[in-house]
Amino acid sequence: MKFRSWAILALSAFLAFTESHSLKAQSSPDELVQHARQEFQDGKFTDAERDFREITRRDPSNLGAQLFLGQSLFRQQKFAEAVIPFEKARELEAGGKKLTSDQHRILLDQLVISLGESGDLKRVHALLDEAIRQDPDYPLNYYNLACAYAGEGDKPKMLANLSLAFQHKDHVLKGEQMPDPRTDDSFQNYVHDPDFVKLMKQLGYN
């Protein structure tokens, strides 16, 4: 899987998470939390990483801080490191911390991409197979799986999952849109492939 700019979580969507899961309501010092959030908003991801590491060290159960830490690493393309707080966030969710359906999807997207960029395609497949069973309408589950198959050189499964992704495009997250496979690094080896070109035309790309 290749790094894709569309996969960086929109700042507004990510900050919406923190409105419903206030970091300052948890045990971390309010001043440090607000400072770290401002660093993240200002694009100072190295500084945000440092401060959110400290917050999660003091309170590993702080779900919002784990997500911010993962995002701070993700935005620096430190994908292997981002896996750890994203996995921790999933553990906290499984242990009773609440995420909305969209927040759960965003977390899974980021984890899958981080794993893919780190070369752990076995884990990518396991997560996406589970996600498709549990959430079959979400198009990026199929899209990310298509990216994985593209990286493995499995053209039939790549095309099949791309087709499924766009069959479910009406279920993309509010305010988001489906990525254009023609400009996605994951599919650059296929942009001149006749079967890929045919599918793009079927999907409305000219």
C-alpha positions as CSV (number, residue, x, y, z in Angstrom):
1,M,0.0,0.0,0.0
2,K,1.2,3.5,-0.8
3,F,0.8,6.6,1.2
4,R,-2.2,8.5,-0.1
5,S,-3.1,12.1,0.8
6,W,-6.8,11.3,0.8
7,A,-6.3,9.0,3.7
8,I,-5.1,11.8,6.0
9,L,-8.0,12.4,8.3
10,A,-9.6,15.8,7.7
11,L,-8.8,18.0,10.6
12,S,-12.4,19.1,11.1
13,A,-13.6,15.5,11.3
14,F,-10.8,14.5,13.7
15,L,-11.4,17.4,16.0
16,A,-15.2,16.6,16.0
17,F,-14.2,13.4,17.8
18,T,-12.6,15.4,20.7
19,E,-15.8,17.5,21.1
20,S,-17.7,14.3,22.2
21,H,-14.7,12.8,24.0
22,S,-13.2,15.7,25.8
23,L,-9.6,15.2,26.7
24,K,-9.8,17.7,29.5
25,A,-12.5,15.7,31.2
26,Q,-9.9,12.9,31.7
27,S,-7.0,12.8,34.1
28,S,-4.4,14.6,32.0
29,P,-3.4,18.1,33.0
30,D,-5.7,20.5,31.1
31,E,-3.0,22.9,30.2
32,L,-0.8,20.3,28.5
33,V,-3.8,18.8,26.7
34,Q,-4.9,22.2,25.3
35,H,-1.3,23.0,24.3
36,A,-0.9,19.7,22.5
37,R,-4.2,20.1,20.7
38,Q,-3.2,23.5,19.5
39,E,0.1,22.2,18.3
40,F,-1.7,19.6,16.3
41,Q,-4.1,22.1,14.8
42,D,-1.2,24.3,13.9
43,G,0.5,21.5,12.0
44,K,3.3,21.2,14.6
45,F,3.1,17.4,14.6
46,T,6.5,16.7,16.1
47,D,5.6,18.9,19.1
48,A,2.2,17.4,19.3
49,E,3.7,13.9,19.2
50,R,6.0,14.8,22.2
51,D,3.2,16.2,24.3
52,F,0.6,13.4,23.5
53,R,3.3,10.8,24.3
54,E,3.6,12.4,27.7
55,I,-0.2,12.6,28.2
56,T,-0.6,8.9,27.2
57,R,2.3,7.9,29.5
58,R,0.5,9.5,32.4
59,D,-2.9,8.1,31.4
60,P,-2.8,5.2,28.9
61,S,-6.6,4.9,29.1
62,N,-7.1,8.4,27.5
63,L,-8.7,7.4,24.3
64,G,-8.7,10.8,22.7
65,A,-5.0,11.3,23.5
66,Q,-4.1,7.9,22.0
67,L,-5.9,8.9,18.8
68,F,-4.2,12.3,18.7
69,L,-0.8,10.6,19.2
70,G,-1.6,8.2,16.4
71,Q,-2.6,11.0,14.1
72,S,0.5,13.1,15.0
73,L,2.7,10.2,14.0
74,F,0.5,9.4,10.9
75,R,0.8,13.0,9.7
76,Q,4.6,12.6,9.9
77,Q,4.4,9.4,7.9
78,K,5.7,7.5,10.9
79,F,3.4,4.7,10.1
80,A,4.9,1.8,12.1
81,E,4.9,4.0,15.2
82,A,1.4,5.1,14.6
83,V,0.2,1.5,14.7
84,I,0.8,1.3,18.5
85,P,-1.5,4.1,19.7
86,F,-4.1,3.2,17.1
87,E,-4.1,-0.4,18.3
88,K,-4.3,0.9,21.9
89,A,-7.4,3.0,20.9
90,R,-9.0,-0.2,19.5
91,E,-8.3,-2.0,22.8
92,L,-9.9,0.9,24.7
93,E,-12.9,0.8,22.5
94,A,-13.3,-3.0,22.9
95,G,-13.0,-2.4,26.7
96,G,-16.0,-0.1,26.8
97,K,-14.8,3.3,25.6
98,K,-17.4,4.5,23.1
99,L,-16.9,5.6,19.5
100,T,-19.6,6.4,17.0
101,S,-19.8,4.3,13.9
102,D,-18.0,7.0,11.8
103,Q,-15.3,7.4,14.5
104,H,-14.8,3.6,14.5
105,R,-14.5,3.6,10.7
106,I,-11.9,6.5,10.8
107,L,-9.8,4.7,13.3
108,L,-9.8,1.5,11.3
109,D,-8.9,3.3,8.1
110,Q,-5.9,4.9,9.8
111,L,-4.8,1.7,11.4
112,V,-5.1,-0.3,8.1
113,I,-3.2,2.3,6.2
114,S,-0.5,2.5,8.9
115,L,-0.1,-1.3,8.8
116,G,-0.1,-1.4,5.0
117,E,2.6,1.2,4.8
118,S,4.6,-0.8,7.4
119,G,4.3,-3.9,5.2
120,D,2.1,-5.9,7.4
121,L,-0.4,-7.0,4.7
122,K,-1.4,-10.1,6.6
123,R,-2.8,-8.0,9.4
124,V,-4.4,-5.6,6.8
125,H,-6.2,-8.6,5.3
126,A,-7.4,-9.8,8.7
127,L,-8.7,-6.4,9.8
128,L,-10.4,-5.7,6.5
129,D,-12.0,-9.1,6.2
130,E,-13.4,-8.6,9.7
131,A,-14.5,-5.1,8.9
132,I,-16.4,-6.2,5.8
133,R,-18.2,-8.8,7.8
134,Q,-19.2,-6.3,10.4
135,D,-19.7,-3.2,8.2
136,P,-20.4,-4.4,4.6
137,D,-21.8,-1.1,3.4
138,Y,-18.6,1.0,4.1
139,P,-16.9,1.5,0.7
140,L,-13.3,2.2,2.0
141,N,-13.2,-1.3,3.5
142,Y,-13.3,-2.6,-0.1
143,Y,-11.1,0.2,-1.4
144,N,-8.3,-0.4,1.1
145,L,-8.5,-4.2,0.4
146,A,-8.1,-3.3,-3.3
147,C,-5.0,-1.4,-2.4
148,A,-3.6,-4.4,-0.6
149,Y,-4.3,-6.7,-3.5
150,A,-2.7,-4.2,-5.9
151,G,0.4,-4.2,-3.8
152,E,0.5,-8.0,-3.9
153,G,0.0,-8.1,-7.7
154,D,-3.4,-9.8,-7.5
155,K,-5.2,-7.9,-10.3
156,P,-8.5,-9.9,-10.3
157,K,-9.1,-9.4,-6.6
158,M,-7.9,-5.8,-6.9
159,L,-10.5,-5.1,-9.6
160,A,-13.2,-6.9,-7.8
161,N,-12.8,-5.0,-4.6
162,L,-12.5,-1.6,-6.5
163,S,-15.8,-2.4,-8.1
164,L,-17.4,-3.3,-4.8
165,A,-16.1,-0.1,-3.2
166,F,-17.8,2.1,-5.8
167,Q,-21.0,0.0,-5.6
168,H,-21.1,1.2,-2.0
169,K,-20.0,4.8,-2.6
170,D,-23.2,6.3,-1.3
171,H,-22.1,5.2,2.2
172,V,-18.9,7.2,2.3
173,L,-18.5,9.4,5.4
174,K,-20.4,12.6,5.4
175,G,-18.3,15.4,3.8
176,E,-15.9,12.9,2.2
177,Q,-15.8,11.6,-1.3
178,M,-14.4,8.5,-2.9
179,P,-10.8,8.7,-4.0
180,D,-9.9,8.6,-7.7
181,P,-8.0,5.3,-8.3
182,R,-6.3,6.8,-11.3
183,T,-4.3,9.2,-9.2
184,D,-3.8,6.8,-6.2
185,D,-0.2,5.6,-5.9
186,S,-1.5,2.2,-5.0
187,F,-2.8,1.6,-8.5
188,Q,0.0,3.3,-10.6
189,N,1.2,0.0,-11.9
190,Y,-2.3,-0.5,-13.5
191,V,-3.2,2.9,-14.9
192,H,-2.5,1.7,-18.5
193,D,-3.8,-1.9,-17.9
194,P,-6.8,-2.5,-20.3
195,D,-8.9,-4.1,-17.6
196,F,-8.2,-1.3,-15.1
197,V,-9.0,1.3,-17.8
198,K,-12.2,-0.5,-18.7
199,L,-13.3,-0.5,-15.0
200,M,-12.5,3.2,-14.6
201,K,-14.8,3.9,-17.6
202,Q,-17.5,1.8,-16.1
203,L,-17.2,3.8,-12.9
204,G,-17.7,7.1,-14.8
205,Y,-14.0,8.2,-15.2
206,N,-13.2,9.3,-18.7
